């Protein structure tokens, strides 16, 4: 954790902790009401929110790269405009989320340093490469679709600034997801080569998309506390199930198959049964062993370091302006 | 939006009006009356629209390369915004060119669903592009490029294009006039963004000033080409639909001098880049970087001439 003002930060469990503040916090959580930055909160709540929001912000910023990879090769001007607007939105999402972290006393600079030093994570999906233009569509449909399943419940997360940022982000994500589905649907009406491109892309992204919900509940150490605090509102496995159930008819509508031989409707459960992703691969990618981990961080580090002189110039100029005015 | 509601659920719904860009391609000029005004030569108007459209298209492509590479998130967003504005202008201008004179659009294999704006952007060869050379170099990292070069280039380009579009608002071609009205609003912001950063870099730190001066020296040799008059520009000016750029030089200079003056920077005294075999960008003679840019930009589209995107 980083700097926090004295009235905002008290470690949970400290003997000196005022019981009234603790009770007020608990009461707010029980009412499903919002915690605001001025409110007292347990230190572990604060650090959990910062960890989750920072991870989300980093995911948006790193997520600009795999799609940005196709910006210079978009095959129509309409697609170029849509893709550029989407990548731009992701920078905007990063901004809102870093700002939400700032309400807890952590600066964007600190978080960026943590990202490029590998001390904070981002969604492991972005460690997979984008290998054809169909990937732009598949990322929209499946990756943004999975993100929406994860994120819509967060509009009511207990930390106010995060929840409010999520409302706007989810609206924009819904556009992202639709443009992805629409790109794939359009390509499926195109040439046989294009249809093959779509299928190959879906085959590559299906399992990593399922991994986006995180490890199975039994292996998710943070879920229980996060749910108790209302930071998280559904378990990983519940969200994964929901995503599979929604994706199957959409795949049928597109005319693509999903690469899971165990995928079948279970009448008794009222849900699809499906196979498990390769959790070994998931752990390896999270630990840095994915196809693009090093490249993504190196890119972010280069952009950050190459921009340092610009940020310094802006700071120096602002200081001069203040001095001239005073 | 409640915590149980998900648009992912409604993806297969029938209501396509909720889709941000619709579900199928529409001509960017759909519904617009593209009848030519009296006395306007269609081929000349189309050639002129390609010049202005290509400037916007190629520069948009370059500025878009800043996405995920900018010094800070605010500038990532701003540069993408400017790139999107120019891309929008390019689409309208290429669409106008095709509507005025279908003969300027490359012929694709029978059955190709590629719309005219994309045939023009992705299936013309380098020599058929009519943009000025100022918009071609790659400023993002690599050889000689950095944010200061981008700001110097953007300042010069947006001062020039804003002056041009202000004049073009009174074009006799209502389509060009309408494009110009929209463009003026956009370019006013582009120029403001570039001007603010120009001043900031000039007065920020020694390092930023050094880089800005180097950037200005790099882009300034392509200044004069902006104000050279091509025969097509003479004709469109005579026909009342376009602008002779040589008539813009003085007013652009006034604006640039203001920015240089508050930044305590002298107008660069560097030689101008000359023509190639008597021609410059407007004649289809470009920098070496242009061929590489097009090779990349056109690669997917050209691999699928019958593709539907």
Interface residues (C-beta under 8 A of the other chain):
Chain A: X61 X64 X65 X68 X71 X72 X73 X74 X75 X76 X77 X78 X79 X80 X81 X82 X84 X85 X87 X88 X91 X92 X94 X95 X98 X108 X133 X145 X148 X149 X152 X153 X155 X156 X167 X170 X171 X174 X175 X177 X178 X179 X181 X182 X183 X185 X186 X187 X189 X190 X191 X193 X194 X233 X243 X246 X249 X250 X253 X299 X302 X303 X306 X307 X308 X309 X310 X311 X312 X313 X314 X315 X316 X317 X320
Chain B: X1 X2 X3 X4 X5 X6 X7 X8 X9 X11 X12 X19 X20 X21 X23 X24 X25 X57 X61 X64 X65 X67 X68 X69 X70 X71 X72 X73 X74 X75 X76 X77 X80 X81 X83 X84 X87 X88 X90 X91 X94 X113 X114 X115 X117 X118 X121 X122 X141 X146 X147 X199 X200 X201 X203 X204 X205 X207 X208 X211 X296 X297 X299 X300 X301 X304 X306 X307 X308 X309
